[in-house]
Amino acid sequence: MADTKQTKSVGEHWVASELARRGWAPAFTRDGLARTDILAVHDSEERPMIEVQVKATVSTPVRASWPLGEKAQLPPASEREWFVLCVINPDVTVPVRGFVLPRAHVAAAAWIAHMSWLTDPDAPAGKRNAPVERSRVSATTFQAYEGRWDLLEETAYEAPVLLPTNYRDLAIEPRVGLPPNHPWKRGLPIW
């Protein structure tokens, strides 16, 4: 599956089917609606709504990663913004894997991963110069979010932070920190 539009379609349709299995009524947005691929309302009495951005990659589990550039690093605009990151194995007999995260967690991880790499004191001088817009984050960073559809039952602000514990230390470090206007700059959660 070399066609990136096909990869995007597989990811979005898989996410929609998983949402529907869990009582969400998903609807695809038109291309061009920033930050949202799927809008969904839950069939519970409260009828909460969520906005979901889907990122899909075709990869084996060991090499899976996603480009999470400038737009993915923007702060959340609401308490209901989520990402689902999909790993589509080239072997069609292997099920799709999905990582369910609040937007704020994705934004922090993308920034922290890139800035830690960029400013690594052990890296040879002048060898790393890619801007943060070129951030790429591996599936291992998000492993604790795999299959966590249950997180959607609360607001994204209430979701526990499941990033690697060293990411909290890096977020505090002046050489790494957090993206501009990130909500955790007002108070870094414990994880």
VOBA-1610 file (N, C-alpha, C; in pm, whole numbers, padded with zeros to 5 digits, always signed):
BEGIN
Met+00084-00117+00000Met+00000+00000+00000Met+00089+00124+00000Ala+00140+00163-00115Ala+00231+00276-00126Ala+00156+00409-00133Asp+00030+00408-00173Asp-00049+00529-00189Asp-00083+00588-00051Thr-00036+00710-00024Thr-00059+00770+00108Thr-00206+00801+00133Lys-00281+00834+00028Lys-00425+00857+00046Lys-00494+00728+00088Gln-00449+00616+00033Gln-00505+00487+00072Gln-00472+00457+00219Thr-00351+00487+00260Thr-00311+00467+00400Thr-00400+00550+00492Lys-00420+00677+00456Lys-00506+00766+00533Lys-00648+00710+00542Ser-00701+00661+00430Ser-00837+00604+00428Ser-00848+00481+00517Val-00748+00393+00509Val-00749+00273+00593Val-00752+00314+00740Gly-00665+00407+00778Gly-00661+00452+00917Gly-00792+00513+00963Glu-00846+00604+00884Glu-00970+00672+00923Glu-01087+00576+00933His-01100+00485+00837His-01212+00390+00842His-01197+00290+00956Trp-01074+00249+00984Trp-01052+00159+01097Trp-01089+00229+01227Val-01046+00354+01245Val-01079+00428+01366Val-01230+00445+01378Ala-01297+00480+01269Ala-01443+00496+01273Ala-01511+00366+01316Ser-01462+00253+01266Ser-01524+00125+01303Ser-01500+00094+01451Glu-01381+00125+01501Glu-01351+00101+01643Glu-01436+00192+01732Leu-01455+00316+01691Leu-01541+00407+01767Leu-01684+00354+01770Ala-01735+00311+01654Ala-01872+00259+01647Ala-01889+00136+01736Arg-01789+00050+01742Arg-01795-00069+01828Arg-01812-00031+01975Arg-01770+00090+02009Arg-01770+00135+02149Arg-01880+00237+02178Gly-01980+00243+02093Gly-02096+00329+02120Gly-02085+00471+02070Trp-01985+00501+01990Trp-01972+00634+01930Trp-02031+00630+01790Ala-02100+00738+01751Ala-02152+00751+01614Ala-02056+00843+01539Pro-01963+00785+01460Pro-01862+00866+01393Pro-01910+00923+01259Ala-01860+01040+01227Ala-01887+01102+01096Ala-01755+01161+01046Phe-01723+01133+00920Phe-01602+01188+00861Phe-01623+01335+00828Thr-01520+01415+00848Thr-01527+01556+00812Thr-01479+01572+00668Arg-01508+01686+00611Arg-01459+01715+00477Arg-01309+01739+00482Asp-01240+01707+00374Asp-01098+01743+00366Asp-01088+01894+00381Gly-00990+01937+00453Gly-00970+02080+00470Gly-01015+02131+00606Leu-01088+02050+00684Leu-01123+02091+00819Leu-01001+02065+00907Ala-00941+02172+00954Ala-00817+02160+01030Ala-00835+02078+01157Arg-00737+01994+01186Arg-00723+01923+01312Arg-00825+01813+01337Thr-00918+01788+01248Thr-01022+01689+01275Thr-01053+01608+01150Asp-01044+01475+01164Asp-01083+01384+01056Asp-01219+01320+01084Ile-01249+01301+01213Ile-01374+01235+01253Ile-01436+01312+01369Leu-01565+01340+01358Leu-01644+01390+01470Leu-01732+01275+01515Ala-01748+01259+01646Ala-01830+01148+01695Ala-01908+01191+01818Val-02029+01137+01830Val-02111+01160+01948Val-02139+01024+02011His-02135+01018+02143His-02157+00891+02213His-02307+00871+02234Asp-02349+00745+02234Asp-02491+00715+02247Asp-02539+00711+02393Ser-02455+00754+02487Ser-02495+00759+02627Ser-02589+00877+02652Glu-02646+00882+02770Glu-02742+00988+02803Glu-02681+01128+02792Glu-02553+01142+02830Glu-02487+01274+02825Glu-02453+01317+02683Arg-02441+01224+02591Arg-02411+01249+02449Arg-02285+01334+02427Pro-02173+01299+02491Pro-02051+01378+02467Pro-02005+01366+02322Met-01938+01470+02275Met-01883+01470+02140Met-01731+01475+02149Ile-01666+01418+02048Ile-01520+01423+02039Ile-01478+01461+01898Glu-01358+01518+01890Glu-01294+01550+01762Glu-01169+01463+01755Val-01154+01388+01646Val-01043+01294+01636Val-00961+01323+01511Gln-00831+01337+01530Gln-00739+01344+01417Gln-00669+01210+01407Val-00667+01153+01286Val-00608+01022+01263Val-00477+01039+01188Lys-00373+00973+01238Lys-00244+00964+01167Lys-00217+00816+01147Ala-00191+00776+01024Ala-00168+00635+00993Ala-00034+00617+00924Thr+00032+00507+00957Thr+00157+00471+00892Thr+00155+00324+00858Val+00214+00289+00745Val+00231+00148+00709Val+00371+00109+00753Ser+00377+00015+00846Ser+00507-00020+00903Ser+00496-00149+00983Thr+00610-00209+01006Thr+00616-00318+01103Thr+00621-00253+01242Pro+00578-00324+01345Pro+00574-00263+01479Pro+00707-00206+01526Val+00816-00270+01492Val+00947-00227+01540Val+00987-00090+01484Arg+00947-00061+01361Arg+00991+00062+01294Arg+00883+00171+01289Ala+00767+00148+01346Ala+00655+00241+01333Ala+00686+00377+01397Ser+00656+00483+01320Ser+00667+00621+01370Ser+00579+00710+01285Trp+00550+00828+01336Trp+00464+00923+01266Trp+00532+01058+01259Pro+00519+01128+01145Pro+00563+01268+01142Pro+00459+01351+01218Leu+00502+01422+01318Leu+00412+01504+01401Leu+00468+01646+01404Gly+00440+01717+01297Gly+00498+01849+01278Gly+00426+01961+01349Glu+00438+02078+01292Glu+00391+02202+01354Glu+00243+02197+01393Lys+00157+02149+01304Lys+00013+02146+01334Lys-00019+02049+01448Ala+00049+01937+01452Ala+00026+01839+01559Ala+00073+01891+01694Gln+00160+01991+01693Gln+00215+02045+01817Gln+00138+02166+01869Leu+00030+02203+01800Leu-00052+02314+01848Leu-00126+02273+01975Pro-00150+02367+02066Pro-00224+02332+02188Pro-00369+02297+02155Pro-00434+02221+02243Pro-00574+02186+02217Pro-00662+02311+02220Ala-00765+02310+02135Ala-00861+02420+02131Ala-00985+02385+02213Ser-00998+02258+02253Ser-01111+02216+02336Ser-01069+02095+02420Glu-01154+02060+02513Glu-01126+01945+02601Glu-01161+01812+02535Arg-01202+01815+02411Arg-01246+01694+02342Arg-01163+01663+02217Glu-01039+01713+02211Glu-00953+01688+02094Glu-00862+01569+02121Trp-00868+01474+02029Trp-00793+01348+02042Trp-00718+01316+01914Phe-00615+01236+01928Phe-00546+01173+01816Phe-00564+01023+01830Val-00576+00955+01717Val-00557+00810+01714Val-00448+00785+01610Leu-00336+00730+01658Leu-00222+00699+01572Leu-00231+00551+01537Cys-00233+00521+01407Cys-00253+00384+01359Cys-00124+00328+01299Val-00100+00201+01328Val+00008+00127+01263Val-00058+00020+01178Ile-00041+00032+01047Ile-00096-00064+00952Ile+00019-00152+00905Asn+00015-00276+00944Asn+00122-00369+00907Asn+00111-00401+00759Pro+00224-00409+00686Pro+00218-00447+00544Pro+00158-00587+00524Asp+00167-00671+00625Asp+00107-00804+00622Asp-00041-00789+00658Val-00130-00803+00560Val-00272-00777+00582Val-00338-00875+00680Thr-00269-00981+00717Thr-00325-01074+00816Thr-00301-01025+00960Val-00220-00921+00975Val-00190-00866+01108Val-00286-00749+01134Pro-00354-00749+01249Pro-00450-00642+01278Pro-00384-00504+01289Val-00462-00402+01261Val-00418-00264+01278Val-00403-00238+01428Arg-00303-00159+01464Arg-00283-00118+01604Arg-00319+00030+01615Gly-00380+00068+01726Gly-00419+00207+01746Gly-00381+00260+01882Phe-00330+00383+01884Phe-00286+00450+02006Phe-00375+00573+02024Val-00446+00580+02135Val-00547+00684+02159Val-00491+00785+02259Leu-00473+00909+02213Leu-00410+01012+02297Leu-00480+01146+02288Pro-00483+01221+02398Pro-00527+01360+02390Pro-00427+01442+02308Arg-00477+01546+02242Arg-00392+01632+02161Arg-00275+01689+02243Ala-00299+01730+02366Ala-00191+01789+02446Ala-00077+01690+02467His-00108+01562+02479His-00005+01460+02500His+00078+01441+02373Val+00010+01442+02258Val+00082+01430+02130Val+00172+01550+02109Ala+00120+01670+02133Ala+00198+01792+02114Ala+00323+01791+02202Ala+00306+01754+02328Ala+00421+01748+02419Ala+00522+01644+02373Ala+00475+01525+02339Ala+00567+01417+02298Ala+00644+01454+02172Ala+00576+01515+02074Ala+00644+01552+01949Ala+00753+01655+01976Trp+00723+01754+02057Trp+00821+01858+02091Trp+00937+01799+02170Ile+00904+01725+02276Ile+01007+01670+02364Ile+01099+01575+02289Ala+01042+01484+02210Ala+01124+01388+02134Ala+01220+01462+02042His+01169+01562+01970His+01253+01632+01874His+01359+01719+01942Met+01316+01797+02040Met+01411+01888+02105Met+01517+01812+02184Ser+01481+01698+02239Ser+01580+01615+02309Ser+01684+01563+02209Trp+01637+01518+02094Trp+01727+01471+01987Trp+01814+01586+01936Leu+01750+01700+01910Leu+01820+01815+01851Leu+01928+01872+01943Thr+01900+01875+02071Thr+01992+01939+02166Thr+02072+01837+02248Asp+02075+01714+02205Asp+02148+01609+02277Asp+02294+01650+02291Pro+02343+01666+02414Pro+02481+01710+02433Pro+02584+01610+02381Asp+02546+01485+02364Asp+02639+01383+02313Asp+02644+01377+02160Ala+02555+01450+02093Ala+02553+01449+01946Ala+02669+01533+01892Pro+02729+01490+01781Pro+02837+01569+01721Pro+02787+01709+01683Ala+02866+01809+01712Ala+02829+01948+01683Ala+02801+01968+01535Gly+02693+02040+01505Gly+02658+02074+01367Gly+02593+01963+01287Lys+02570+01848+01344Lys+02514+01734+01269Lys+02361+01729+01275Arg+02302+01793+01374Arg+02156+01789+01389Arg+02102+01930+01378Asn+02023+01953+01274Asn+01971+02088+01254Asn+01827+02090+01202Ala+01759+01977+01200Ala+01621+01974+01150Ala+01530+02053+01244Pro+01443+02137+01188Pro+01352+02215+01273Pro+01247+02125+01339Val+01184+02176+01443Val+01086+02097+01519Val+00966+02057+01432Glu+00943+02130+01324Glu+00835+02094+01231Glu+00859+01957+01166Arg+00982+01907+01175Arg+01018+01778+01116Arg+01017+01666+01220Ser+00956+01691+01334Ser+00952+01592+01442Ser+00890+01461+01394Arg+00947+01353+01441Arg+00897+01219+01410Arg+00904+01140+01540Val+00795+01075+01579Val+00790+01006+01708Val+00757+00859+01686Ser+00832+00774+01756Ser+00815+00629+01738Ser+00699+00575+01822Ala+00648+00461+01781Ala+00537+00396+01851Ala+00575+00359+01994Thr+00702+00332+02018Thr+00742+00295+02154Thr+00715+00408+02254Thr+00722+00532+02208Thr+00692+00646+02295Thr+00546+00641+02341Phe+00459+00590+02257Phe+00315+00591+02285Phe+00260+00455+02329Gln+00347+00359+02358Gln+00301+00222+02381Gln+00195+00210+02490Ala+00199+00292+02593Ala+00101+00282+02702Ala-00038+00332+02660Tyr-00048+00397+02545Tyr-00177+00445+02494Tyr-00241+00345+02397Glu-00174+00236+02370Glu-00228+00140+02272Glu-00360+00081+02323Gly-00461+00090+02237Gly-00592+00033+02268Gly-00668+00104+02378Arg-00628+00223+02416Arg-00691+00293+02529Arg-00814+00374+02486Trp-00908+00307+02422Trp-01033+00370+02380Trp-01113+00419+02501Asp-01089+00357+02616Asp-01159+00397+02739Asp-01129+00542+02777Leu-01016+00595+02735Leu-00981+00733+02768Leu-01083+00832+02711Leu-01148+00794+02602Leu-01244+00883+02536Leu-01369+00907+02622Glu-01387+00827+02727Glu-01505+00840+02813Glu-01498+00964+02902Glu-01380+01022+02917Glu-01361+01145+02995Glu-01311+01253+02900Thr-01294+01373+02952Thr-01238+01477+02866Thr-01088+01450+02847Ala-01033+01507+02743Ala-00890+01490+02716Ala-00806+01551+02828Tyr-00859+01652+02895Tyr-00785+01715+03005Tyr-00777+01624+03128Glu-00871+01529+03140Glu-00874+01438+03255Glu-00794+01310+03232Ala-00751+01287+03110Ala-00680+01162+03078Ala-00545+01158+03148Pro-00508+01041+03200Pro-00377+01030+03263Pro-00266+01041+03159Val-00154+01098+03199Val-00039+01107+03110Val+00033+00973+03116Leu+00046+00908+03000Leu+00107+00775+02992Leu+00235+00777+02910Leu+00293+00895+02893Leu+00420+00907+02820Leu+00532+00846+02904Pro+00646+00815+02841Pro+00759+00764+02919Pro+00794+00861+03033Thr+00830+00808+03148Thr+00855+00893+03265Thr+00968+00992+03243Asn+01067+00956+03163Asn+01178+01050+03140Asn+01133+01173+03060Tyr+01018+01166+02992Tyr+00968+01282+02919Tyr+00930+01395+03014Arg+00886+01362+03135Arg+00855+01467+03232Arg+00982+01542+03270Asp+01090+01468+03295Asp+01218+01532+03327Asp+01265+01620+03212Leu+01249+01572+03088Leu+01289+01649+02971Leu+01204+01775+02955Ala+01076+01766+02990Ala+00987+01883+02979Ala+01030+01994+03074Ile+01093+01957+03184Ile+01140+02055+03282Ile+01276+02113+03242Glu+01353+02036+03167Glu+01487+02079+03127Glu+01482+02199+03033Pro+01559+02304+03060Pro+01558+02423+02973Pro+01594+02393+02827Arg+01681+02295+02801Arg+01721+02268+02662Arg+01609+02200+02582Val+01507+02146+02649Val+01399+02074+02581Val+01267+02147+02601Gly+01209+02143+02718Gly+01086+02215+02749Gly+00962+02162+02680Leu+00867+02252+02658Leu+00738+02221+02596Leu+00711+02320+02482Pro+00621+02284+02389Pro+00591+02376+02279Pro+00527+02506+02328Pro+00536+02612+02247Pro+00475+02740+02285Pro+00326+02723+02315Asn+00280+02790+02418Asn+00138+02793+02458Asn+00082+02657+02501His+00168+02562+02530His+00119+02431+02573His+00054+02444+02711Pro-00062+02378+02733Pro-00131+02392+02863Pro-00049+02345+02983Trp+00044+02254+02963Trp+00124+02204+03075Trp+00225+02307+03124Lys+00244+02416+03050Lys+00333+02522+03098Lys+00273+02592+03220Arg+00140+02582+03236Arg+00073+02641+03352Arg+00079+02549+03474Gly+00113+02425+03451Gly+00122+02327+03559Gly+00147+02189+03500Leu+00266+02139+03519Leu+00304+02010+03460Leu+00242+01896+03541Pro+00166+01807+03476Pro+00107+01695+03550Pro+00214+01597+03598Ile+00178+01518+03696Ile+00266+01413+03747Ile+00240+01286+03667Trp+00347+01219+03626Trp+00334+01087+03565Trp+00460+01008+03584
//
